[in-house]
Amino acid sequence: MAARNPRLGSKMRLNLKVPFAEKDQAKKLGARWDAGRKIWYVEGKDDLAPFSRWSPTPHDASADDGRAQKSVSAKNQDSSGKVQVGSRYVEHPRVCDCPPWEVCDKCRATALSSRV
């Protein structure tokens, strides 16, 4: 990890994968505990090099119930790594380029949620 990561900026949060035995070391360096998500993180640090040993790999689900996502994805994959979907799965075509969690005027008619 580089000493300064320009993508993160000074206000960005970086979740850490800190083993329980090393929590005091992380805390001394400035890491904080998020009790709601049950994860260590750093925020507003220009130099992230001291935290590189706890930086999660791209394959780690480091936030928002990653354990559940791993078990579901493992269940839906065969040994070749190809994702298997259920027999009732229907792929809906994309109507626009908005993020899936937002509904714009173009995709309002095909949206699954009517909360918007």
Contact map, one row per residue, 1 for C-alpha under 8 A:
11100000000000000000000000000000000000000000000110010000000000000000000000000000000000000000000000000000000000000000
11111000000000000000000000000000000000000000000110000000000000000000000000000000000000000000000000000000000000000000
11111000000000000000000000000000000000000000011110000000000000000000000000000000000000000000000000000000000000000000
01111100000000000000000000000000000000000000011110000000000000000000000000000000000000000000000000000000000000000000
01111111100000000000000000000000000000000000011100000000000000000000000000000000000000000000000000000000000000000000
00011111100000000000000000000000000000000000000000000000000000000000000000000000000000000000000000000000000000000000
00001111100000000000000000000000000000000000000000000000000000000000000000000000000000000000000000000000000000000000
00001111111110000000000000000000000000000000000000000000000000000000000000000000000000000000000000000000000000000000
00001111111100000000000000000000000000000001010000000000000000000000000000000000000000000000000000000000000000000000
00000001111100000000000000000000000000000011110000000000000000000000000000000000000000000000000000000000000000000000
00000001111110000000000000000000000000000011100000000000000000000000000000000000000000000000000000000000000000000000
00000001111111000000000000000000000000000011000000000000000000000000000000000000000000000000000000000000000000000000
00000001001111100000000000000000000000001111000000000000000000000000000000000000000000000000000000000000000000000000
00000000000111110000000000000000000000001110000000000000000000000000000000000000000000000000000000000000000000000000
00000000000011111000000000000000000000111100000000000011000001100000000000000000000000000000000000000000000000000000
00000000000001111100000000000000000000111100000000100111000001000000000000000000000000000000000000000000000000000000
00000000000000111110000000000000000000110000000000000111000001000000000000000000000000000000000000000000000000000000
00000000000000011111011001000000000000110000000000000100000000000000000000000000000000000000000000000000000000000000
00000000000000001111111000000000000000000000000000000000000000000000000000000000000000000000000000000000000000000000
00000000000000000111111000000000000000000000000000000000000000000000000000000000000000000000000000000000000000000000
00000000000000000011111100000000000000000000000000000000000000000000000000000000000000000000000000000000000000000000
00000000000000000111111111000000000000000000000000000000000000000000000000000000000000000000000000000000000000000000
00000000000000000111111111100000000000000000000000000000000000000000000000000000000000000000000000000000000000000000
00000000000000000000111111110000000000000000000000000000000000000000000000000000000000000000000000000000000000000000
00000000000000000000011111111000000000000000000000000000000000000000000000000000000000000000000000000000000000000000
00000000000000000100011111111110000000000000000000100000000000000000000000000000000000000000000000000000000000000000
00000000000000000000001111111111000000000000000000000000000000000000000000000000000000000000000000000000000000000000
00000000000000000000000111111110000000000000000000000000000000000000000000000000000000000000000000000000000000000000
00000000000000000000000011111110000000000000000001100000000000000000000000000000000000000000000000000000000000000000
00000000000000000000000001111111000000000100000000000000000000000000000000000000000000000000000000000000000000000000
00000000000000000000000001111111100000011110000000000000000000000000000000000000000000000000000000000000000000000000
00000000000000000000000000100111110000011100000000000000000000000000000000000000000000000000000000000000000000000000
00000000000000000000000000000011111001111000000000000000000000000000000000000000000000000000000000000000000000000000
00000000000000000000000000000001111111111000000000000000000000000000000000000000000000000000000000000000000000000000
00000000000000000000000000000000111111100000000000000000000000000000000000000000000000000000000000000000000000000000
00000000000000000000000000000000011111000000000000000000000000000000000000000000000000000000000000000000000000000000
00000000000000000000000000000000011111100000000000000000000000111000000000000000000000000000000000000000000000000000
00000000000000000000000000000000111111110000000000000000000000000000000000000000000000000000000000000000000000000000
00000000000000111100000000000000111011111000000000000000000001100000000000000000000000000000000000000000000000000000
00000000000000111100000000000011110001111100000000000000000000000000000000000000000000000000000000000000000000000000
00000000000011110000000000000011110000111110000000000000000000000000000000000000000000000000000000000000000000000000
00000000000011110000000000000111000000011111100000000000000000000000000000000000000000000000000000000000000000000000
00000000011111000000000000000010000000001111100000000000000000000000000000000000000000000000000000000000000000000000
00000000111110000000000000000000000000000111110000000000000000000000000000000000000000000000000000000000000000000000
00000000011000000000000000000000000000000111111100000000000000000000000000000000000000000000000000000000000000000000
00111000110000000000000000000000000000000001111100000000000000000000000000000000000000000000000000000000000000000000
00111000000000000000000000000000000000000000111111000000000000000000000000000000000000000000000000000000000000000000
11111000000000000000000000000000000000000000111111110000000000000000000000000000000000000000000000000000000000000000
11110000000000000000000000000000000000000000001111110000000000000000000000000000000000000000000000000000000000000000
00000000000000000000000000001000000000000000001111111000000000000000000000000000000000000000000000000000000000000000
00000000000000010000000001001000000000000000000111111110000000000000000000000000000000000000000000000000000000000000
10000000000000000000000000000000000000000000000111111110000000000000000000000000000000000000000000000000000000000000
00000000000000000000000000000000000000000000000001111110000000000000000000000000000000000000000000000000000000000000
00000000000000011100000000000000000000000000000000111111000000000000000000000000000000000000000000000000000000000000
00000000000000111000000000000000000000000000000000111111100000000000000000000000000000000000000000000000000000000000
00000000000000111000000000000000000000000000000000000111111101000000000000000000000000000000000000000000000000000000
00000000000000000000000000000000000000000000000000000011111100000000000000000000000000000000000000000000000000000000
00000000000000000000000000000000000000000000000000000001111110000000000000000000000000000000000000000000000000000000
00000000000000000000000000000000000000000000000000000001111110000000000000000000000000000000000000000000000000000000
00000000000000000000000000000000000000000000000000000001111111000100000000000000000000000000000000000000000000000000
00000000000000000000000000000000000000000000000000000000011111111110110000000000000000000000000000000000000000000000
00000000000000111000000000000000000000100000000000000001000111111100000000000000000000000000000000000000000000000000
00000000000000100000000000000000000010100000000000000000000011111100000000000000000000000000000000000000000000000000
00000000000000000000000000000000000010000000000000000000000011111100000000000000000000000000000000000000000000000000
00000000000000000000000000000000000010000000000000000000000011111111100000000000000000000000000000000000000000000000
00000000000000000000000000000000000000000000000000000000000111111111110000000000000000000000000000000000000000000000
00000000000000000000000000000000000000000000000000000000000010001111111000000000000000000000000000000000000000000000
00000000000000000000000000000000000000000000000000000000000000001111111100000000000000000000000000000000000000000000
00000000000000000000000000000000000000000000000000000000000010001111111110000000000000000000000000000000000000000000
00000000000000000000000000000000000000000000000000000000000010000111111111000000000000000000000000000000000000000000
00000000000000000000000000000000000000000000000000000000000000000011111111100000000000000000000000000000000000000000
00000000000000000000000000000000000000000000000000000000000000000001111111110000000000000000000000000000000000000000
00000000000000000000000000000000000000000000000000000000000000000000111111111000001000000000000000000000000000000000
00000000000000000000000000000000000000000000000000000000000000000000011111111000000000000000000000000000000000000000
00000000000000000000000000000000000000000000000000000000000000000000001111111100000000000000000000000000000000000000
00000000000000000000000000000000000000000000000000000000000000000000000111111100001110000000000000000000000000000000
00000000000000000000000000000000000000000000000000000000000000000000000011111111111100000000000000000000000000000000
00000000000000000000000000000000000000000000000000000000000000000000000000111111111100000000000000000000000000000000
00000000000000000000000000000000000000000000000000000000000000000000000000001111110000000000000000000000000000000000
00000000000000000000000000000000000000000000000000000000000000000000000000001111110000000000000000000000000000000000
00000000000000000000000000000000000000000000000000000000000000000000000000001111111000000000000000000000000000000000
00000000000000000000000000000000000000000000000000000000000000000000000000001111111100000000000000000000000000000000
00000000000000000000000000000000000000000000000000000000000000000000000010011100111110000000000000000000000000000000
00000000000000000000000000000000000000000000000000000000000000000000000000011100011111000000000000000000000000000000
00000000000000000000000000000000000000000000000000000000000000000000000000010000001111101000000000000000000000000000
00000000000000000000000000000000000000000000000000000000000000000000000000000000000111111000000000000000000000000000
00000000000000000000000000000000000000000000000000000000000000000000000000000000000011111000000000000000000000000000
00000000000000000000000000000000000000000000000000000000000000000000000000000000000001111100000000000000000000000000
00000000000000000000000000000000000000000000000000000000000000000000000000000000000011111110000000000000000000000000
00000000000000000000000000000000000000000000000000000000000000000000000000000000000000011111000000000000000000000000
00000000000000000000000000000000000000000000000000000000000000000000000000000000000000001111100000000000000000000000
00000000000000000000000000000000000000000000000000000000000000000000000000000000000000000111110000000000000000000000
00000000000000000000000000000000000000000000000000000000000000000000000000000000000000000011111000000000000000000000
00000000000000000000000000000000000000000000000000000000000000000000000000000000000000000001111110000000000000000000
00000000000000000000000000000000000000000000000000000000000000000000000000000000000000000000111110000000011000000000
00000000000000000000000000000000000000000000000000000000000000000000000000000000000000000000011111000000011000000000
00000000000000000000000000000000000000000000000000000000000000000000000000000000000000000000011111100000000000000000
00000000000000000000000000000000000000000000000000000000000000000000000000000000000000000000000111110111000000000000
00000000000000000000000000000000000000000000000000000000000000000000000000000000000000000000000011111110000000000000
00000000000000000000000000000000000000000000000000000000000000000000000000000000000000000000000001111110000000000000
00000000000000000000000000000000000000000000000000000000000000000000000000000000000000000000000000111110000000000000
00000000000000000000000000000000000000000000000000000000000000000000000000000000000000000000000001111111000000000000
00000000000000000000000000000000000000000000000000000000000000000000000000000000000000000000000001111111101100100001
00000000000000000000000000000000000000000000000000000000000000000000000000000000000000000000000001000111111100000000
00000000000000000000000000000000000000000000000000000000000000000000000000000000000000000000000000000011111100000000
00000000000000000000000000000000000000000000000000000000000000000000000000000000000000000000001100000001111110000000
00000000000000000000000000000000000000000000000000000000000000000000000000000000000000000000001100000011111111100000
00000000000000000000000000000000000000000000000000000000000000000000000000000000000000000000000000000011111111100000
00000000000000000000000000000000000000000000000000000000000000000000000000000000000000000000000000000000011111100000
00000000000000000000000000000000000000000000000000000000000000000000000000000000000000000000000000000000001111110000
00000000000000000000000000000000000000000000000000000000000000000000000000000000000000000000000000000010001111111100
00000000000000000000000000000000000000000000000000000000000000000000000000000000000000000000000000000000000001111100
00000000000000000000000000000000000000000000000000000000000000000000000000000000000000000000000000000000000000111111
00000000000000000000000000000000000000000000000000000000000000000000000000000000000000000000000000000000000000111111
00000000000000000000000000000000000000000000000000000000000000000000000000000000000000000000000000000000000000001111
00000000000000000000000000000000000000000000000000000000000000000000000000000000000000000000000000000010000000001111
